[in-house]
Amino acid sequence: MPSSVVQQPASRHPVLPDIGKKRMARIPDIEWNARIGGAIQRAVAIVGWSNKEAAANAGVDDAEFGKWLSGGRRPQMDRLFALEALRWPLIQTLAALDEQTEIVVEIRRRT
């Protein structure tokens, strides 16, 4: 005699354990990003550009560039280093972020 209780079939999709790599959530260091943004701002001032000019030269809009300066977004350093006029001032201002860094400037005359 058949049972009147319906038997539940075994699960068709077995649950497999998660074997992917565990990743820690990255918490951005806002203070450090803001310090980098300040270094970029000082380099732009050394060159004599406005923020709008610097953003245009870097190929980004003003809002994006402003986020780089405020530390809200990580700057695209390759875009900044591609600007020849900004390269050396940027290196100097970034190096000055580390209090233990000594900046030595050597000027050679081309003959």
C-alpha positions as CSV (number, residue, x, y, z in Angstrom):
1,M,0.0,0.0,0.0
2,P,1.5,3.4,-1.0
3,S,2.1,6.0,1.6
4,S,0.0,9.1,1.6
5,V,2.9,11.2,2.7
6,V,4.9,12.6,-0.1
7,Q,8.5,12.0,0.3
8,Q,10.7,15.1,-0.4
9,P,13.3,14.3,-3.0
10,A,16.9,14.9,-2.1
11,S,18.2,18.3,-2.9
12,R,19.0,18.6,-6.6
13,H,21.7,21.2,-6.0
14,P,24.1,20.2,-3.2
15,V,25.5,23.1,-1.3
16,L,29.3,23.1,-1.8
17,P,31.7,24.7,0.6
18,D,33.2,28.1,-0.3
19,I,36.7,27.3,-1.5
20,G,37.5,30.8,-2.8
21,K,40.2,32.9,-1.2
22,K,39.1,34.9,1.8
23,R,39.8,38.6,1.3
24,M,40.0,41.2,4.0
25,A,37.9,44.3,3.4
26,R,40.2,47.2,2.5
27,I,39.6,50.2,4.6
28,P,41.0,53.2,2.8
29,D,43.3,55.4,4.8
30,I,41.5,58.7,4.2
31,E,44.2,60.7,6.1
32,W,47.0,59.4,3.9
33,N,44.9,60.0,0.7
34,A,44.3,63.6,1.9
35,R,48.0,64.1,2.4
36,I,48.7,62.9,-1.1
37,G,46.0,65.2,-2.4
38,G,47.7,68.1,-0.5
39,A,51.0,67.2,-2.1
40,I,49.4,67.2,-5.6
41,Q,47.8,70.6,-4.7
42,R,51.2,72.0,-3.8
43,A,52.8,70.7,-7.0
44,V,50.0,72.3,-9.0
45,A,50.6,75.6,-7.2
46,I,54.4,75.4,-7.9
47,V,53.7,75.0,-11.6
48,G,51.3,77.9,-11.5
49,W,48.2,76.1,-12.7
50,S,44.7,76.4,-11.4
51,N,42.9,73.2,-10.4
52,K,40.8,73.5,-13.5
53,E,44.0,73.8,-15.7
54,A,45.6,70.8,-14.0
55,A,42.4,68.7,-14.4
56,A,42.3,69.6,-18.1
57,N,46.0,68.8,-18.6
58,A,45.5,65.4,-16.8
59,G,42.5,64.6,-18.9
60,V,39.9,64.4,-16.1
61,D,37.0,66.6,-15.2
62,D,37.2,69.1,-12.4
63,A,35.0,67.1,-10.0
64,E,37.3,64.0,-10.3
65,F,40.4,66.1,-9.8
66,G,38.8,67.7,-6.7
67,K,38.2,64.2,-5.3
68,W,41.9,63.4,-5.8
69,L,42.9,66.6,-3.9
70,S,40.5,66.0,-1.0
71,G,41.4,62.4,-0.6
72,G,38.0,61.1,-1.6
73,R,39.4,59.1,-4.4
74,R,42.8,57.7,-5.2
75,P,44.6,59.8,-7.8
76,Q,45.7,58.3,-11.1
77,M,49.4,59.0,-10.7
78,D,50.2,57.8,-14.2
79,R,48.2,60.7,-15.6
80,L,49.9,63.2,-13.3
81,F,53.5,61.9,-14.0
82,A,52.7,62.1,-17.7
83,L,52.6,65.9,-17.4
84,E,56.2,66.9,-17.8
85,A,55.8,70.3,-16.2
86,L,54.2,68.7,-13.1
87,R,56.5,65.7,-12.8
88,W,59.4,67.2,-10.8
89,P,57.3,69.4,-8.4
90,L,55.1,66.3,-7.8
91,I,58.1,64.2,-6.9
92,Q,59.4,66.9,-4.5
93,T,56.0,67.4,-2.7
94,L,55.4,63.6,-2.4
95,A,58.9,63.1,-1.0
96,A,58.3,65.8,1.5
97,L,55.4,63.8,3.0
98,D,58.0,61.6,4.7
99,E,59.7,63.5,7.5
100,Q,62.7,61.3,7.2
101,T,63.3,62.1,3.5
102,E,66.1,64.4,2.6
103,I,65.6,66.1,-0.7
104,V,68.8,66.9,-2.5
105,V,68.6,68.9,-5.7
106,E,71.5,68.7,-8.2
107,I,71.6,71.0,-11.1
108,R,73.8,70.2,-14.0
109,R,74.7,72.6,-16.8
110,R,74.4,71.3,-20.3
111,T,77.5,72.2,-22.3
